[in-house]
Amino acid sequence: MQFYEKDYSKYDTFGMHAILVRLHEQIAEGFRLGSEVDLSSIKNRAISNIILCGMGGSAIGGDLLRSYTADELECPFIINRNYSIPGFVSSNTLMIASSYSGNTEETLTSYSYGLKTGAQIICISTNGKLSELAVTNNNPMVALPAGLPPRAALGYSFTPLLVMLWRLGLITDKKSELDETIDYIRNQASNLSNDIPFERNEAKQLAFRMKNKLPIFYTPPDHFDVLGVRFRGQVEENAKMLAYSAVFPEMNHNELVGWNHFEAYKNSLLPVFIMDSSTDPRINYRMELTAEIMKEMGVESIIINTKGDSLLTRIFSIIQIADFTSYYLAILNQEDPTPIGVIKRLKKALSKFQEDRKT
């Protein structure tokens, strides 16, 4: 299997590959950004729950933060992908409004509701309306570097939030795990970059197996559920093809039964199991057994194991594989991984819809 240099230059016109190779720089810079923001207005002792309001690539950093801190964080933490907010939001809520562009209408609407409840709000954005509102309402503001697709700015959308949580005393210092993760993904990027041949490039091999398939990403529930969401979203936005995800053990209580009648699309399915050695042995056994059942049905699976020592490194080991795999899948599909024209069309139509409602 060959990936040709001419294909990279032809289809990757916005330089997605260069962004993926430098993910470790985002994490290092994100640490600085999270360390410098003024949090004096946040009453950390009054925080009884956390809600992150965001969409798409601006929400995935919150998903990662929620999953990673699940064992340590003592208050509930939810991700709110909606215009509205839950009824429990109050002055005891830490609300994080995350919009890379600063103009995401769902996030701006939920932010306005948060203001009315008296929630303690932190904003994270590059610019736009959200940045203006943060200044007007004296909210702590993390100003991110601009110019990236939101999904390719995960190091920026995640790391400052992590740093701020430990600065507020809600979790312990994670500097050592961040340093290990930075070293791991910096080194691993050289093994996944486009100059590494197919025979030695895990991401290229995965992309080849996923081409013309419908990948379904299965994960454990603890710490790693975010990886199914991330892998699915990267395949959808970068490679412009459908993907789905599900979580164990819930998958065994419903979806598995649906595999009885699937002959019409049997050859199109590609189950991808993401596994970690620290997961409850009962769940790992369920995943292995399910892969075996699928094989008996005539459907081969892929198993991807996490790598690294610390929890954060193991999580990012899969994020990095997902990013590069979806990139090579885009090249195989003869797609530019960066543009998302149909979403821009939708946003334009929604803007017109809003204007029409005012008249």
N, C-alpha and C positions, 0 to 999 in steps of 0.2 A: 504493500500500500504506500502510495507516494503523496506527500503534500508538497506542492511546488512553490518556490519563492514568489513567482509571478502571481499566484493565487492570493497570497497575503497582501501584496501591494494592490492587487485589483479590487479585492473585496473589503479589506480592512482600511478604508480610506480615512477614518477618524482616529486611528491609532489605539484601538482597544488593547492590542497585545502589549504595548508599552505600559499601559495603565496596570494590567495584571501583573507584570513583572515587578512593578514598584509598590505593590500592596504593603510591604513592610514599612515603607516610608510613610504611608498614611497612618499606620498605627503609632509610629514614633511621633509624628506631628500631632495626631489626635491626643496623645498623652499631654503634650505641651498645652494644647488648647483647653483641655479639661482642667488642667492645673491652674490656669491663669484667670478663668472666669470668676467674677465676684459673686459669691453665694451668700453674702451677709444677710440678704432679705429672706432667706429660706429658714423657717423655724423647724429644724430637723426633728426635734423632740415631739412635735405635733403631728408628724407624718404617720398616718395609719394605713394608707394604701397609695399605690403608684399607678398612674395610667399614662401610657404613651400614645399620643394621637398622631397618626401618620398613615401614608399610603405607599404601596409599592416599595421601591428602593429606599424610600425615606423611613419605612416602618421596619425593615428587616434588621436594622441595628437594634431596635427595641426587642424584636423576637430573640435575637442572639443574647442580649443582656438578660432578658427574663429566663431563658433556658440555662444560661451559664450560672446565674446566681440563685437558682431555684432552691438549692439545699441550704443556703445561708441567709437569704433575705427573709426577715421575719414578718413582713407585711405583704398582702396580696399585690400582685403586679399583673396588669392586663394590657394588651395591645388593642387599641381602639381604631379600627378601620371603618370610619363612619362619619356622617355629618353630626349626628347626635352624640350625647355622652350618657353613661349610666347614671341612675338616680343616686348612687352612693357618693358621687363626687361632691366634695365640700372643702371647707378651709383646712381640713386635715388631709387633703389629697395633694400629693406631688404630681402635677401634670407636666408632662414633657410634650411640647408641640414641635414636631419634627417635619420640616418640609425643606428639601434641598433647594428647590427653586424659590421658596418663600411665598408661592402663589397657589398652592394646592387648595382647591376650594373646600374639600371636606375638612382638611386640617384647620383652615381659617375659621370655618363655621364652628367646629368643636372647640376651638380656642375661645371664641366669643362666648360660648356657653360656660366654659370654665371660668372666665372672668366674672360672670354673674354669680357663680357659686362661691367665689372667694378662694378658689383653689390656688395653691402656691405653684406658679408656672415658671418653667425654664423653657426657653426657645432655642432651637438649633436650626440654622439655615445659612445660606450663602448671602441672601439679600431679599429683595421683594417685599411684599406687604407684611409678612410675618416679622421681618426685621424692624420695619417701621412701627408696628404695634408693640413690639418688645420695648423699644425706646420710649414710646408714648406712655406705656403702662409700667415702666420701671421693672421689667422682668429681666432676670439674668439671661444673657444672650451669648451663645457659642457661634461665632462667625466662622463658617467653614470656607475653605478655598473653593472657588467657583470653577466652572468649565468642564465638569465631568458628568456623565450620565449618573443619575442617583444610585442605580444598582452597582455602579463601579466605584462608589465612594463609601463602601462599607467600613473601611478602617476609620474614616472620619465620622460616620454616623454612629458607630459603636463605642470607640475608645474614649472620647470625651465624657460620654454618659457613665461609663464604668468608673472613670476617675472621679467624677462628681459624686457618685454613690458612696465611694469610700471616704471622700472628703467630708461628706455629711454624716459619716459614722454608721451608715446602713449596712456596709459590708467591710471586710478587712482589706488591707492593702494588697493589690494584685500586681505590683511592679515586677516581681520575679517571674510570674507567669507570662506577663506581657513581653519581657525581655527574651524569654525562651521561645515564645511564639514568633517574635520578630526574627530571631536567628533561624528558626526552622523554615519559615516561608521564604526568607531571603535565599537560603541555600537550596531549597526545593524548587524555586522558580527556575534555576539554571537547568534542572532536570526536565522541566515541562515546557520550556520555551520553544519557539518554532524552529530553531536550528538543531534541535535534538531529533534524530531520526525516529521513525515510527517504531522500530524494533525496541527502542529504549525509552519511549515516551508513553507513559501510562495514559495520559489525557488523550493523546491521538488514538490510542487503541480503543479507549472507551467510546470516543466519538464515532469511530468506524462501526462499532457494534450497535450504536444507537441510531445510526442513519437509517431512515425509512422505517423506523419502529416507533411505538408509543411507549416511552419509558414510564414506569410507575415506581416511584422512590418510596421504599419502606424503611422506617426508622424506629428505634426504641423511643419510649416516651420521655425519659429523664435526660435532660441536657441536649439531646440529639434530635428532638422533633423539629427544631429549626432547620436542620440540614435538609430535610425533605422539602420544606418550603423554599429554601434557597436554591437547591438543585433544580427544582421544578421551574421556579421563576427565571433562572438564568437560561435554561433551555428554551423557555417560551420567548423571552425577550431577545436574547442573543441569536439563537438559531432559528427563531420564528417557526417553531413547531410545537405541537401539543405535548404536554407532560402532566402527570398527576402524582399525588403523594398520599400516603396513609401512614398511620402510626400503630405499632403493636403495643399491647395485645388486643386493642379494639378491633383491628383488622380480622382477627380470628373469630370475632363474634358476629360478623355480618358479611363483609366483602368476600371472604373465602368461599362462602356458599354460592356466591354469584359466578364462580368459576366452573359451574356445572354446564352452562350453556354459553359457549363463546367460540364455537367453531368458525363462525363467519369472519372473525377477526383474530383468530388464534395466532396466526403467523406474524401478526403486527405487534404483539405484546412483548415487552421486555421488562420483567421485574428486576429492580436493582435494590439489593438489601445493603443498608449501611449499618455496620456492626461495630461495637466497642467492647473490649474485654471486661470493662468495669460494670457493664449492664447486668441487672439481675439475671442469674443463670437460667431462670425459667423463661425469660423473654428471649434470650439468645437461643434457647432450645426451640421455642415456638418458631422463631425466624428460620432456623435451619430446617426444621420439619416442614414448614410451609414451602420452602424452596424445593425440598424433596418431593412434596406432593405435586407441585407445579411441573417438576421434571417428569413425573409419572404421567402427567396429562399432556406431555409433549412440548412444554415451554421451558426453555433453558433460562436460568437467572444469572445475574452478575452479583457477586458479593464483594463489597468494598470495606475494608477494615480501616479504622482510624489509625493514625501514627503519631508518635511523640509521647512524651512523659506526662506533662501536666494536662489537666482537663481542657484548658483553653487551647493549647497546642493541638490536641487531638480534634477538637471541634474545627479549628482553622485548617487542619490538614485536609478535611473533606471540602470545606469552602473553597480552598485553592484548587482542588481537583475539579470541583463543579464549575468554577470560573473558566479554567483552561479547557475543559471538555466541551463546554457550551460554545466557546470561541472556535475550536476546531470543527465542531458540528456546523457552525455558521458557514465556515469556509467550504465544507463539504456540500452544504446546501446552496452554495453560491449566493450567500447573503452577507451584507455588511452587518456585523454584529452590533453596531452602535445605533443607527436610526430606528425609531419606533413610530413610523408614519401613521399607523392606524390609531394609535393613542393620541397623537397630535390632532388627528381629524376629529376624534371624539371630544377632546377638550375644546376645540373650536366650535363644534356644534353645541356643546353645553354652555359655552359663553354666550352664544347667540340665543339659546333657550332662556338664559337668565335675563338678557336684555329685553327679549320679547315679553317676559312676565312683568317687567316694569312699565311697559307701555299699555 
